[in-house]
Amino acid sequence: MTGPRQEELLHREAAHLAPGASEESALGRRVFVEGRGAVLTDLDGNQYIDLAAGTLTQSLGHCPPEVVAALTEQAARLWNVHDSATPDRAALCELLARLLPEELDTYAFFSTGAEVVEAALRAVQAVAEPGRNRIGALRHGFHGKTQGARMLVHWDIGNQAHAGNSVLGYSPYCYRCPLDLEYPSCEVRCAGLVRRHIAEKPNVSALVFEPVLGAAGVIVPPPGYWERIADTCRDNGVLLVADEVLTGGGRTGTFLACERFGIEPDLVTLSKGLASGFPFAVLAGRSSVLRHPRAAAAGSTASTYANNPLGIAAARATLEVVARDTLIARVRTLGALMDERLAELRSRFPVLGDVRGLGLLHGLEFVRDPATREPAPELARAVYLAALDLGLRTSVGGHVIRLAPPFTIDRTLLEEGLTLLGRALEQATEAHR
Ligand SMILES: Cc1ncc(COP(=O)(O)O)c(C=O)c1O
């Protein structure tokens, strides 16, 4: 239950605040005042284990001391000089060159996920050969809410659809196979159709994709899906643009999720986990694309907040900790623990139709009946709310709950969070019986 001080504040705010908040904020009705590590505190003094890591941003937890120090120091020195060089920017470039695959050696810096996706689209369109004026995207992909990004999003994100000049391909959603097939006897037919519809089309310049589809419920492709598509894109001159705004920075157990699938992209967008929740985004690419004369026009990587010294300081400090403390290896270890614990929950609760994930990114799909697989958003919401009341924060959207703990979370706290999730499932399923 939302406490009395929070209720009073939410009431005051509602008099002026435009509606349209995320499902989880609107439902949860919590006013958070502080975050330390993996624990949040609300205005009434209640505490929560945050297994959503902010909005999948807090890879190092809330207010990591190294990032607080870097931001405080930078805030006292310099905030904005347009996109002029600063000493930190050179250091961040070198750090990224160490963390990213060798061929992704050229970078541009922005503030948000949608902004960096737009920058990737501009680069693709700049280098595209004449006649290649269409962009490939996947069903269930999410790339942001600006006009260009929305053109790639083909499902209801609370706005009218806007398909623009994108070409749509099948996503690897095995639990709800659009072709009604079963893996592996399907022989990954969905990938074969993406090849036909996108990768072999002469007018498509790029495929923009999430290697693991995050917002639609953590859809993890089966072996064979990306291999088939990536090779055909390469053979047909279709650029591979990996949108790793959510997965990039280590969340799936490698710095890029692409590395887990053997994809060698031409461009990559990164944002959420890179700067501990400070607005920041990176476009990383092959120099053949980002240094191409048509992509390198004056001002093409500039904007008011692009290259912001505060964002750069936060990103540099965050990534230095990720590297220093070998946190990506920790993601794999803790991810295996989550796999185990979530498999137990799935066997106890048939309403958990599917549980899937990679590293520290998991999706729990709720169904009314495991036989029909009819989605149960009311149950996902009930579990989300019961968990909050028990002191656990997760991320809910439609009939899916996502879990994405900080990489730094203490193992015991993670176990405690998963125990609370089990209790929330008991309460919610009991109430819906
Ligand atoms: C894969 C992906 N791309 C782009 C975006 C858009 O990012 P932002 O909300 O920062 O604009 C998101 C946001 O969740 C995302 O998950």
The ligand as a MOL file (V3000), in Angstrom:
LIG
                    3D

  0  0  0     0  0            999 V3000
M  V30 BEGIN CTAB
M  V30 COUNTS 16 16 0 0 0
M  V30 BEGIN ATOM
M  V30 1 C 16.2240 -1.1760 -27.1110 0
M  V30 2 C 15.7840 0.2180 -26.8090 0
M  V30 3 N 16.0240 1.1810 -27.7060 0
M  V30 4 C 15.6730 2.4590 -27.4840 0
M  V30 5 C 15.0260 2.8210 -26.3200 0
M  V30 6 C 14.6260 4.2370 -26.0940 0
M  V30 7 O 15.3860 4.8150 -25.0930 0
M  V30 8 P 14.9210 6.1650 -24.3760 0
M  V30 9 O 13.7510 5.8280 -23.5220 0
M  V30 10 O 16.1230 6.5780 -23.5760 0
M  V30 11 O 14.5890 7.1350 -25.4480 0
M  V30 12 C 14.7560 1.8450 -25.3540 0
M  V30 13 C 14.0730 2.2080 -24.1040 0
M  V30 14 O 13.6720 1.3970 -23.3210 0
M  V30 15 C 15.1380 0.5050 -25.6080 0
M  V30 16 O 14.8810 -0.4710 -24.7180 0
M  V30 END ATOM
M  V30 BEGIN BOND
M  V30 1 1 1 2
M  V30 2 1 2 3
M  V30 3 2 2 15
M  V30 4 2 3 4
M  V30 5 1 4 5
M  V30 6 1 5 6
M  V30 7 2 5 12
M  V30 8 1 6 7
M  V30 9 1 7 8
M  V30 10 2 8 9
M  V30 11 1 8 10
M  V30 12 1 8 11
M  V30 13 1 12 13
M  V30 14 1 12 15
M  V30 15 2 13 14
M  V30 16 1 15 16
M  V30 END BOND
M  V30 END CTAB
M  END
